[in-house]
Amino acid sequence: MTIFATLGAYAGFALLVLMAATPLLVELDQRFPVARQAKAAKAAEREHRVPAGLASA
């Protein structure tokens, strides 16, 4: 049972650390946003374009 108690204690501590770091991570995400969505939209737009020679079909 001590192995399970030790693993549970470590898991609980990791959860507390993650909960404490969440506001910092949210603030950093808002301060330095990643433009993943814009890049994905541009890539999807490029993927759906039809060459001019095939547009007449």
PDB file of N, H, CA, C and O in Angstrom:
ATOM      1  N   MET A   1       0.815  -1.200   0.000  1.00  0.00           N
ATOM      2  CA  MET A   1       0.000   0.000   0.000  1.00  0.00           C
ATOM      3  C   MET A   1       0.857   1.262   0.000  1.00  0.00           C
ATOM      4  O   MET A   1       0.401   2.318  -0.439  1.00  0.00           O
ATOM      5  N   THR A   2       2.076   1.167   0.480  1.00  0.00           N
ATOM      6  H   THR A   2       2.447   0.310   0.836  1.00  0.00           H
ATOM      7  CA  THR A   2       2.922   2.356   0.526  1.00  0.00           C
ATOM      8  C   THR A   2       3.284   2.849  -0.869  1.00  0.00           C
ATOM      9  O   THR A   2       3.463   4.049  -1.076  1.00  0.00           O
ATOM     10  N   ILE A   3       3.393   1.934  -1.824  1.00  0.00           N
ATOM     11  H   ILE A   3       3.248   0.959  -1.656  1.00  0.00           H
ATOM     12  CA  ILE A   3       3.700   2.359  -3.202  1.00  0.00           C
ATOM     13  C   ILE A   3       2.550   3.197  -3.746  1.00  0.00           C
ATOM     14  O   ILE A   3       2.767   4.241  -4.362  1.00  0.00           O
ATOM     15  N   PHE A   4       1.322   2.731  -3.512  1.00  0.00           N
ATOM     16  H   PHE A   4       1.146   1.883  -3.012  1.00  0.00           H
ATOM     17  CA  PHE A   4       0.155   3.483  -3.985  1.00  0.00           C
ATOM     18  C   PHE A   4       0.030   4.826  -3.274  1.00  0.00           C
ATOM     19  O   PHE A   4      -0.337   5.823  -3.896  1.00  0.00           O
ATOM     20  N   ALA A   5       0.323   4.863  -2.005  1.00  0.00           N
ATOM     21  H   ALA A   5       0.620   4.053  -1.499  1.00  0.00           H
ATOM     22  CA  ALA A   5       0.264   6.116  -1.256  1.00  0.00           C
ATOM     23  C   ALA A   5       1.318   7.093  -1.755  1.00  0.00           C
ATOM     24  O   ALA A   5       1.058   8.291  -1.875  1.00  0.00           O
ATOM     25  N   THR A   6       2.508   6.578  -2.044  1.00  0.00           N
ATOM     26  H   THR A   6       2.719   5.605  -1.946  1.00  0.00           H
ATOM     27  CA  THR A   6       3.576   7.436  -2.560  1.00  0.00           C
ATOM     28  C   THR A   6       3.221   7.982  -3.938  1.00  0.00           C
ATOM     29  O   THR A   6       3.393   9.170  -4.213  1.00  0.00           O
ATOM     30  N   LEU A   7       2.722   7.098  -4.799  1.00  0.00           N
ATOM     31  H   LEU A   7       2.582   6.133  -4.576  1.00  0.00           H
ATOM     32  CA  LEU A   7       2.314   7.556  -6.133  1.00  0.00           C
ATOM     33  C   LEU A   7       1.169   8.571  -6.047  1.00  0.00           C
ATOM     34  O   LEU A   7       1.150   9.552  -6.790  1.00  0.00           O
ATOM     35  N   GLY A   8       0.230   8.335  -5.153  1.00  0.00           N
ATOM     36  H   GLY A   8       0.245   7.537  -4.550  1.00  0.00           H
ATOM     37  CA  GLY A   8      -0.872   9.278  -4.963  1.00  0.00           C
ATOM     38  C   GLY A   8      -0.394  10.619  -4.446  1.00  0.00           C
ATOM     39  O   GLY A   8      -0.897  11.665  -4.857  1.00  0.00           O
ATOM     40  N   ALA A   9       0.580  10.590  -3.541  1.00  0.00           N
ATOM     41  H   ALA A   9       0.989   9.740  -3.207  1.00  0.00           H
ATOM     42  CA  ALA A   9       1.127  11.845  -3.018  1.00  0.00           C
ATOM     43  C   ALA A   9       1.840  12.625  -4.114  1.00  0.00           C
ATOM     44  O   ALA A   9       1.680  13.840  -4.220  1.00  0.00           O
ATOM     45  N   TYR A  10       2.627  11.929  -4.929  1.00  0.00           N
ATOM     46  H   TYR A  10       2.758  10.942  -4.843  1.00  0.00           H
ATOM     47  CA  TYR A  10       3.305  12.610  -6.036  1.00  0.00           C
ATOM     48  C   TYR A  10       2.310  13.152  -7.056  1.00  0.00           C
ATOM     49  O   TYR A  10       2.482  14.261  -7.561  1.00  0.00           O
ATOM     50  N   ALA A  11       1.276  12.379  -7.359  1.00  0.00           N
ATOM     51  H   ALA A  11       1.136  11.478  -6.949  1.00  0.00           H
ATOM     52  CA  ALA A  11       0.262  12.835  -8.307  1.00  0.00           C
ATOM     53  C   ALA A  11      -0.479  14.053  -7.752  1.00  0.00           C
ATOM     54  O   ALA A  11      -0.762  14.999  -8.486  1.00  0.00           O
ATOM     55  N   GLY A  12      -0.790  14.025  -6.463  1.00  0.00           N
ATOM     56  H   GLY A  12      -0.560  13.256  -5.866  1.00  0.00           H
ATOM     57  CA  GLY A  12      -1.458  15.169  -5.845  1.00  0.00           C
ATOM     58  C   GLY A  12      -0.586  16.405  -5.843  1.00  0.00           C
ATOM     59  O   GLY A  12      -1.066  17.511  -6.089  1.00  0.00           O
ATOM     60  N   PHE A  13       0.699  16.222  -5.566  1.00  0.00           N
ATOM     61  H   PHE A  13       1.089  15.323  -5.366  1.00  0.00           H
ATOM     62  CA  PHE A  13       1.623  17.354  -5.581  1.00  0.00           C
ATOM     63  C   PHE A  13       1.748  17.923  -6.991  1.00  0.00           C
ATOM     64  O   PHE A  13       1.761  19.142  -7.168  1.00  0.00           O
ATOM     65  N   ALA A  14       1.840  17.041  -8.008  1.00  0.00           N
ATOM     66  H   ALA A  14       1.829  16.051  -7.864  1.00  0.00           H
ATOM     67  CA  ALA A  14       1.929  17.506  -9.403  1.00  0.00           C
ATOM     68  C   ALA A  14       0.662  18.273  -9.785  1.00  0.00           C
ATOM     69  O   ALA A  14       0.735  19.281 -10.489  1.00  0.00           O
ATOM     70  N   LEU A  15      -0.485  17.804  -9.328  1.00  0.00           N
ATOM     71  H   LEU A  15      -0.544  16.985  -8.757  1.00  0.00           H
ATOM     72  CA  LEU A  15      -1.738  18.502  -9.617  1.00  0.00           C
ATOM     73  C   LEU A  15      -1.765  19.883  -8.961  1.00  0.00           C
ATOM     74  O   LEU A  15      -2.209  20.852  -9.577  1.00  0.00           O
ATOM     75  N   LEU A  16      -1.299  19.977  -7.732  1.00  0.00           N
ATOM     76  H   LEU A  16      -0.938  19.190  -7.232  1.00  0.00           H
ATOM     77  CA  LEU A  16      -1.249  21.280  -7.060  1.00  0.00           C
ATOM     78  C   LEU A  16      -0.297  22.241  -7.761  1.00  0.00           C
ATOM     79  O   LEU A  16      -0.595  23.429  -7.884  1.00  0.00           O
ATOM     80  N   VAL A  17       0.844  21.736  -8.221  1.00  0.00           N
ATOM     81  H   VAL A  17       1.086  20.771  -8.121  1.00  0.00           H
ATOM     82  CA  VAL A  17       1.793  22.587  -8.950  1.00  0.00           C
ATOM     83  C   VAL A  17       1.174  23.073 -10.245  1.00  0.00           C
ATOM     84  O   VAL A  17       1.306  24.244 -10.599  1.00  0.00           O
ATOM     85  N   LEU A  18       0.498  22.180 -10.953  1.00  0.00           N
ATOM     86  H   LEU A  18       0.390  21.228 -10.665  1.00  0.00           H
ATOM     87  CA  LEU A  18      -0.153  22.576 -12.209  1.00  0.00           C
ATOM     88  C   LEU A  18      -1.251  23.599 -11.962  1.00  0.00           C
ATOM     89  O   LEU A  18      -1.386  24.555 -12.727  1.00  0.00           O
ATOM     90  N   MET A  19      -2.030  23.418 -10.918  1.00  0.00           N
ATOM     91  H   MET A  19      -1.921  22.642 -10.296  1.00  0.00           H
ATOM     92  CA  MET A  19      -3.086  24.379 -10.599  1.00  0.00           C
ATOM     93  C   MET A  19      -2.501  25.738 -10.217  1.00  0.00           C
ATOM     94  O   MET A  19      -3.078  26.777 -10.540  1.00  0.00           O
ATOM     95  N   ALA A  20      -1.369  25.732  -9.535  1.00  0.00           N
ATOM     96  H   ALA A  20      -0.900  24.888  -9.273  1.00  0.00           H
ATOM     97  CA  ALA A  20      -0.731  26.988  -9.152  1.00  0.00           C
ATOM     98  C   ALA A  20      -0.127  27.690 -10.363  1.00  0.00           C
ATOM     99  O   ALA A  20      -0.079  28.920 -10.397  1.00  0.00           O
ATOM    100  N   ALA A  21       0.335  26.934 -11.358  1.00  0.00           N
ATOM    101  H   ALA A  21       0.297  25.935 -11.331  1.00  0.00           H
ATOM    102  CA  ALA A  21       0.976  27.518 -12.525  1.00  0.00           C
ATOM    103  C   ALA A  21      -0.027  27.926 -13.605  1.00  0.00           C
ATOM    104  O   ALA A  21       0.346  28.614 -14.556  1.00  0.00           O
ATOM    105  N   THR A  22      -1.274  27.522 -13.480  1.00  0.00           N
ATOM    106  H   THR A  22      -1.576  26.963 -12.708  1.00  0.00           H
ATOM    107  CA  THR A  22      -2.272  27.812 -14.514  1.00  0.00           C
ATOM    108  C   THR A  22      -2.459  29.311 -14.772  1.00  0.00           C
ATOM    109  O   THR A  22      -2.478  29.699 -15.939  1.00  0.00           O
ATOM    110  N   PRO A  23      -2.598  30.178 -13.764  1.00  0.00           N
ATOM    111  CA  PRO A  23      -2.745  31.613 -14.056  1.00  0.00           C
ATOM    112  C   PRO A  23      -1.537  32.188 -14.812  1.00  0.00           C
ATOM    113  O   PRO A  23      -1.700  33.033 -15.691  1.00  0.00           O
ATOM    114  N   LEU A  24      -0.346  31.734 -14.472  1.00  0.00           N
ATOM    115  H   LEU A  24      -0.214  31.047 -13.757  1.00  0.00           H
ATOM    116  CA  LEU A  24       0.848  32.191 -15.179  1.00  0.00           C
ATOM    117  C   LEU A  24       0.817  31.748 -16.637  1.00  0.00           C
ATOM    118  O   LEU A  24       1.153  32.524 -17.532  1.00  0.00           O
ATOM    119  N   LEU A  25       0.415  30.506 -16.875  1.00  0.00           N
ATOM    120  H   LEU A  25       0.142  29.876 -16.148  1.00  0.00           H
ATOM    121  CA  LEU A  25       0.348  30.010 -18.253  1.00  0.00           C
ATOM    122  C   LEU A  25      -0.704  30.753 -19.064  1.00  0.00           C
ATOM    123  O   LEU A  25      -0.491  31.042 -20.241  1.00  0.00           O
ATOM    124  N   VAL A  26      -1.833  31.061 -18.444  1.00  0.00           N
ATOM    125  H   VAL A  26      -2.006  30.826 -17.487  1.00  0.00           H
ATOM    126  CA  VAL A  26      -2.886  31.807 -19.141  1.00  0.00           C
ATOM    127  C   VAL A  26      -2.404  33.215 -19.469  1.00  0.00           C
ATOM    128  O   VAL A  26      -2.644  33.716 -20.568  1.00  0.00           O
ATOM    129  N   GLU A  27      -1.727  33.853 -18.520  1.00  0.00           N
ATOM    130  H   GLU A  27      -1.533  33.446 -17.628  1.00  0.00           H
ATOM    131  CA  GLU A  27      -1.215  35.198 -18.764  1.00  0.00           C
ATOM    132  C   GLU A  27      -0.183  35.204 -19.891  1.00  0.00           C
ATOM    133  O   GLU A  27      -0.202  36.090 -20.746  1.00  0.00           O
ATOM    134  N   LEU A  28       0.708  34.228 -19.895  1.00  0.00           N
ATOM    135  H   LEU A  28       0.724  33.508 -19.200  1.00  0.00           H
ATOM    136  CA  LEU A  28       1.699  34.147 -20.960  1.00  0.00           C
ATOM    137  C   LEU A  28       1.042  33.880 -22.310  1.00  0.00           C
ATOM    138  O   LEU A  28       1.488  34.397 -23.334  1.00  0.00           O
ATOM    139  N   ASP A  29      -0.009  33.078 -22.312  1.00  0.00           N
ATOM    140  H   ASP A  29      -0.371  32.658 -21.480  1.00  0.00           H
ATOM    141  CA  ASP A  29      -0.718  32.793 -23.562  1.00  0.00           C
ATOM    142  C   ASP A  29      -1.401  34.047 -24.103  1.00  0.00           C
ATOM    143  O   ASP A  29      -1.457  34.248 -25.316  1.00  0.00           O
ATOM    144  N   GLN A  30      -1.915  34.881 -23.220  1.00  0.00           N
ATOM    145  H   GLN A  30      -1.870  34.718 -22.235  1.00  0.00           H
ATOM    146  CA  GLN A  30      -2.564  36.108 -23.671  1.00  0.00           C
ATOM    147  C   GLN A  30      -1.545  37.155 -24.091  1.00  0.00           C
ATOM    148  O   GLN A  30      -1.800  37.942 -25.003  1.00  0.00           O
ATOM    149  N   ARG A  31      -0.399  37.169 -23.434  1.00  0.00           N
ATOM    150  H   ARG A  31      -0.192  36.530 -22.694  1.00  0.00           H
ATOM    151  CA  ARG A  31       0.624  38.169 -23.746  1.00  0.00           C
ATOM    152  C   ARG A  31       1.356  37.836 -25.043  1.00  0.00           C
ATOM    153  O   ARG A  31       1.671  38.730 -25.829  1.00  0.00           O
ATOM    154  N   PHE A  32       1.624  36.566 -25.264  1.00  0.00           N
ATOM    155  H   PHE A  32       1.368  35.839 -24.626  1.00  0.00           H
ATOM    156  CA  PHE A  32       2.342  36.118 -26.463  1.00  0.00           C
ATOM    157  C   PHE A  32       1.500  35.088 -27.201  1.00  0.00           C
ATOM    158  O   PHE A  32       1.789  33.893 -27.131  1.00  0.00           O
ATOM    159  N   PRO A  33       0.458  35.532 -27.911  1.00  0.00           N
ATOM    160  CA  PRO A  33      -0.422  34.564 -28.583  1.00  0.00           C
ATOM    161  C   PRO A  33       0.292  33.886 -29.754  1.00  0.00           C
ATOM    162  O   PRO A  33       1.136  34.481 -30.424  1.00  0.00           O
ATOM    163  N   VAL A  34      -0.063  32.663 -29.969  1.00  0.00           N
ATOM    164  H   VAL A  34      -0.749  32.180 -29.424  1.00  0.00           H
ATOM    165  CA  VAL A  34       0.496  31.891 -31.081  1.00  0.00           C
ATOM    166  C   VAL A  34      -0.518  31.938 -32.212  1.00  0.00           C
ATOM    167  O   VAL A  34      -1.705  31.703 -31.990  1.00  0.00           O
ATOM    168  N   ALA A  35      -0.061  32.240 -33.424  1.00  0.00           N
ATOM    169  H   ALA A  35       0.904  32.431 -33.604  1.00  0.00           H
ATOM    170  CA  ALA A  35      -0.955  32.398 -34.570  1.00  0.00           C
ATOM    171  C   ALA A  35      -1.177  31.065 -35.278  1.00  0.00           C
ATOM    172  O   ALA A  35      -1.104  30.996 -36.505  1.00  0.00           O
ATOM    173  N   ARG A  36      -1.445  30.012 -34.520  1.00  0.00           N
ATOM    174  H   ARG A  36      -1.504  30.068 -33.523  1.00  0.00           H
ATOM    175  CA  ARG A  36      -1.670  28.695 -35.127  1.00  0.00           C
ATOM    176  C   ARG A  36      -2.946  28.685 -35.941  1.00  0.00           C
ATOM    177  O   ARG A  36      -2.970  28.101 -37.024  1.00  0.00           O
ATOM    178  N   GLN A  37      -4.006  29.310 -35.458  1.00  0.00           N
ATOM    179  H   GLN A  37      -3.986  29.784 -34.578  1.00  0.00           H
ATOM    180  CA  GLN A  37      -5.291  29.262 -36.140  1.00  0.00           C
ATOM    181  C   GLN A  37      -5.232  30.002 -37.466  1.00  0.00           C
ATOM    182  O   GLN A  37      -5.810  29.544 -38.452  1.00  0.00           O
ATOM    183  N   ALA A  38      -4.548  31.131 -37.510  1.00  0.00           N
ATOM    184  H   ALA A  38      -4.079  31.503 -36.710  1.00  0.00           H
ATOM    185  CA  ALA A  38      -4.433  31.885 -38.752  1.00  0.00           C
ATOM    186  C   ALA A  38      -3.619  31.105 -39.778  1.00  0.00           C
ATOM    187  O   ALA A  38      -3.960  31.087 -40.960  1.00  0.00           O
ATOM    188  N   LYS A  39      -2.550  30.465 -39.331  1.00  0.00           N
ATOM    189  H   LYS A  39      -2.273  30.479 -38.370  1.00  0.00           H
ATOM    190  CA  LYS A  39      -1.736  29.667 -40.238  1.00  0.00           C
ATOM    191  C   LYS A  39      -2.521  28.478 -40.765  1.00  0.00           C
ATOM    192  O   LYS A  39      -2.402  28.138 -41.942  1.00  0.00           O
ATOM    193  N   ALA A  40      -3.307  27.852 -39.936  1.00  0.00           N
ATOM    194  H   ALA A  40      -3.404  28.128 -38.980  1.00  0.00           H
ATOM    195  CA  ALA A  40      -4.103  26.702 -40.355  1.00  0.00           C
ATOM    196  C   ALA A  40      -5.164  27.127 -41.364  1.00  0.00           C
ATOM    197  O   ALA A  40      -5.436  26.398 -42.317  1.00  0.00           O
ATOM    198  N   ALA A  41      -5.768  28.303 -41.164  1.00  0.00           N
ATOM    199  H   ALA A  41      -5.548  28.896 -40.389  1.00  0.00           H
ATOM    200  CA  ALA A  41      -6.781  28.792 -42.101  1.00  0.00           C
ATOM    201  C   ALA A  41      -6.163  29.104 -43.455  1.00  0.00           C
ATOM    202  O   ALA A  41      -6.750  28.801 -44.494  1.00  0.00           O
ATOM    203  N   LYS A  42      -4.975  29.711 -43.447  1.00  0.00           N
ATOM    204  H   LYS A  42      -4.498  29.956 -42.603  1.00  0.00           H
ATOM    205  CA  LYS A  42      -4.302  30.005 -44.720  1.00  0.00           C
ATOM    206  C   LYS A  42      -3.913  28.727 -45.437  1.00  0.00           C
ATOM    207  O   LYS A  42      -4.033  28.649 -46.660  1.00  0.00           O
ATOM    208  N   ALA A  43      -3.452  27.726 -44.709  1.00  0.00           N
ATOM    209  H   ALA A  43      -3.355  27.789 -43.716  1.00  0.00           H
ATOM    210  CA  ALA A  43      -3.074  26.459 -45.324  1.00  0.00           C
ATOM    211  C   ALA A  43      -4.295  25.772 -45.923  1.00  0.00           C
ATOM    212  O   ALA A  43      -4.209  25.197 -47.008  1.00  0.00           O
ATOM    213  N   ALA A  44      -5.429  25.825 -45.230  1.00  0.00           N
ATOM    214  H   ALA A  44      -5.498  26.292 -44.349  1.00  0.00           H
ATOM    215  CA  ALA A  44      -6.651  25.219 -45.753  1.00  0.00           C
ATOM    216  C   ALA A  44      -7.127  25.957 -46.997  1.00  0.00           C
ATOM    217  O   ALA A  44      -7.630  25.339 -47.935  1.00  0.00           O
ATOM    218  N   GLU A  45      -6.970  27.283 -47.006  1.00  0.00           N
ATOM    219  H   GLU A  45      -6.561  27.785 -46.244  1.00  0.00           H
ATOM    220  CA  GLU A  45      -7.383  28.062 -48.178  1.00  0.00           C
ATOM    221  C   GLU A  45      -6.520  27.709 -49.385  1.00  0.00           C
ATOM    222  O   GLU A  45      -7.026  27.553 -50.497  1.00  0.00           O
ATOM    223  N   ARG A  46      -5.214  27.584 -49.158  1.00  0.00           N
ATOM    224  H   ARG A  46      -4.803  27.711 -48.255  1.00  0.00           H
ATOM    225  CA  ARG A  46      -4.312  27.212 -50.251  1.00  0.00           C
ATOM    226  C   ARG A  46      -4.625  25.817 -50.769  1.00  0.00           C
ATOM    227  O   ARG A  46      -4.465  25.543 -51.958  1.00  0.00           O
ATOM    228  N   GLU A  47      -5.066  24.943 -49.890  1.00  0.00           N
ATOM    229  H   GLU A  47      -5.196  25.166 -48.924  1.00  0.00           H
ATOM    230  CA  GLU A  47      -5.349  23.573 -50.264  1.00  0.00           C
ATOM    231  C   GLU A  47      -6.574  23.490 -51.166  1.00  0.00           C
ATOM    232  O   GLU A  47      -6.635  22.617 -52.032  1.00  0.00           O
ATOM    233  N   HIS A  48      -7.552  24.380 -50.985  1.00  0.00           N
ATOM    234  H   HIS A  48      -7.502  25.089 -50.282  1.00  0.00           H
ATOM    235  CA  HIS A  48      -8.803  24.307 -51.732  1.00  0.00           C
ATOM    236  C   HIS A  48      -8.791  25.129 -53.013  1.00  0.00           C
ATOM    237  O   HIS A  48      -9.766  25.094 -53.763  1.00  0.00           O
ATOM    238  N   ARG A  49      -7.745  25.848 -53.280  1.00  0.00           N
ATOM    239  H   ARG A  49      -6.953  25.877 -52.670  1.00  0.00           H
ATOM    240  CA  ARG A  49      -7.713  26.637 -54.511  1.00  0.00           C
ATOM    241  C   ARG A  49      -7.596  25.709 -55.716  1.00  0.00           C
ATOM    242  O   ARG A  49      -6.900  24.695 -55.672  1.00  0.00           O
ATOM    243  N   VAL A  50      -8.282  26.072 -56.779  1.00  0.00           N
ATOM    244  H   VAL A  50      -8.848  26.896 -56.814  1.00  0.00           H
ATOM    245  CA  VAL A  50      -8.251  25.285 -58.009  1.00  0.00           C
ATOM    246  C   VAL A  50      -7.427  26.052 -59.042  1.00  0.00           C
ATOM    247  O   VAL A  50      -7.643  27.249 -59.229  1.00  0.00           O
ATOM    248  N   PRO A  51      -6.486  25.385 -59.716  1.00  0.00           N
ATOM    249  CA  PRO A  51      -5.715  26.067 -60.749  1.00  0.00           C
ATOM    250  C   PRO A  51      -6.619  26.626 -61.855  1.00  0.00           C
ATOM    251  O   PRO A  51      -7.687  26.076 -62.123  1.00  0.00           O
ATOM    252  N   ALA A  52      -6.193  27.704 -62.487  1.00  0.00           N
ATOM    253  H   ALA A  52      -5.326  28.151 -62.269  1.00  0.00           H
ATOM    254  CA  ALA A  52      -7.035  28.391 -63.470  1.00  0.00           C
ATOM    255  C   ALA A  52      -7.395  27.491 -64.637  1.00  0.00           C
ATOM    256  O   ALA A  52      -8.499  27.615 -65.168  1.00  0.00           O
ATOM    257  N   GLY A  53      -6.527  26.601 -65.058  1.00  0.00           N
ATOM    258  H   GLY A  53      -5.631  26.500 -64.626  1.00  0.00           H
ATOM    259  CA  GLY A  53      -6.815  25.725 -66.183  1.00  0.00           C
ATOM    260  C   GLY A  53      -7.894  24.700 -65.878  1.00  0.00           C
ATOM    261  O   GLY A  53      -8.569  24.230 -66.794  1.00  0.00           O
ATOM    262  N   LEU A  54      -8.068  24.350 -64.635  1.00  0.00           N
ATOM    263  H   LEU A  54      -7.520  24.733 -63.891  1.00  0.00           H
ATOM    264  CA  LEU A  54      -9.068  23.342 -64.270  1.00  0.00           C
ATOM    265  C   LEU A  54     -10.386  23.957 -63.840  1.00  0.00           C
ATOM    266  O   LEU A  54     -11.360  23.233 -63.633  1.00  0.00           O
ATOM    267  N   ALA A  55     -10.442  25.259 -63.700  1.00  0.00           N
ATOM    268  H   ALA A  55      -9.651  25.847 -63.868  1.00  0.00           H
ATOM    269  CA  ALA A  55     -11.655  25.916 -63.205  1.00  0.00           C
ATOM    270  C   ALA A  55     -12.776  25.882 -64.222  1.00  0.00           C
ATOM    271  O   ALA A  55     -13.939  26.018 -63.841  1.00  0.00           O
ATOM    272  N   SER A  56     -12.477  25.706 -65.505  1.00  0.00           N
ATOM    273  H   SER A  56     -11.532  25.596 -65.814  1.00  0.00           H
ATOM    274  CA  SER A  56     -13.504  25.738 -66.527  1.00  0.00           C
ATOM    275  C   SER A  56     -14.311  24.443 -66.576  1.00  0.00           C
ATOM    276  O   SER A  56     -15.369  24.409 -67.205  1.00  0.00           O
ATOM    277  N   ALA A  57     -13.848  23.396 -65.939  1.00  0.00           N
ATOM    278  H   ALA A  57     -12.989  23.423 -65.428  1.00  0.00           H
ATOM    279  CA  ALA A  57     -14.549  22.090 -65.998  1.00  0.00           C
ATOM    280  C   ALA A  57     -15.740  22.099 -65.162  1.00  0.00           C
ATOM    281  O   ALA A  57     -16.450  21.095 -65.088  1.00  0.00           O
TER     282      ALA A  57
END
